[in-house]
Amino acid sequence: SVGDDIELYTDESRTAVLSRIHTLRQQGEKSGDNANKALADYIAPKETGLPDYLGLFAVTAGIGVEELSRKFKDDLDDYNAIMVSALADRLAEAFAEYLHKKAREACGYGQNESLTNDDLIKERYRGIRPAPGYPACPDHTEKRTLFDLLQAEKSAGIELTESMAMWPGASVSGLYFSHPQSQYFVVGQIGRDQVEDYARRKGIELREAERWLASNLAYTPELPAAR
């Protein structure tokens, strides 16, 4: 981690930067010793020299679902048309859970897990898998970086729309953090100072950053000057 960014390298020498994941930090008032969190906190700081890892994933159970659902609709079978989509969504979530389990095992720290289905549902395991667009990582555009690194369109048949929605809809993507203290959190409202810094780190215009983070802004953006 470098500040609130996470640098990803081309190989284990960690000399050439391949890409960066940009994270946002909570800015709300905290009680006691509670700190304002950012996902970058769960990766070893670059200056420590400690090697660390970040995982990425994208899964889908939605290929062919639209065609099958349309067939049911053409037969005036709305119930099965709805159930096909609902089942695909559940299977995609189950696939994401299964893949996370395999990732924990591959990393070593999950090899001795003995978890029931209830334990898995309540996430009683080490690590988290936050997704871009959700409370801990509210910027949907971070999916583009994730998809480019995974070559998700080619390898999994998942595409991103202009609004950064995944297609097929029954798809799940995100990041794997293995830090033993990692936990989900809500970034919440953020100030203009952080949004300006975030835009600079991502190399985008402030107005674009404000558009993607509109629901998290603790201020009213300035309107563009009239022509």
Salt bridges, closest charged atoms under 4 A:
ASP4 OD1 - ARG25 NH2 2.71
ASP5 OD1 - ARG201 NH1 2.44
GLU7 OE2 - ARG20 NH2 3.43
GLU7 OE1 - LYS46 NZ 3.10
GLU12 OE1 - ARG14 NH2 3.29
ASP41 OD1 - ARG25 NH2 2.74
ASP75 OD2 - LYS71 NZ 3.64
GLU97 OE2 - ARG129 NH1 3.37
GLU105 OE2 - LYS101 NZ 2.48
GLU105 OE1 - LYS102 NZ 3.70
GLU113 OE2 - ARG104 NE 2.60
ASP118 OD2 - LYS122 NZ 3.59
ASP118 OD2 - ARG124 NH1 3.75
ASP119 OD1 - ARG124 NH1 2.84
ASP139 OD2 - LYS202 NZ 3.44
GLU142 OE2 - HIS22 ND1 3.25
GLU142 OE2 - LYS202 NZ 2.52
ASP148 OD1 - ARG144 NH2 2.90
GLU153 OE2 - ARG144 NH2 2.63
GLU196 OE2 - ARG192 NE 2.82
ASP197 OD1 - ARG200 NH2 2.47
ASP197 OD2 - ARG201 NE 2.93
GLU210 OE2 - ARG192 NH1 3.95
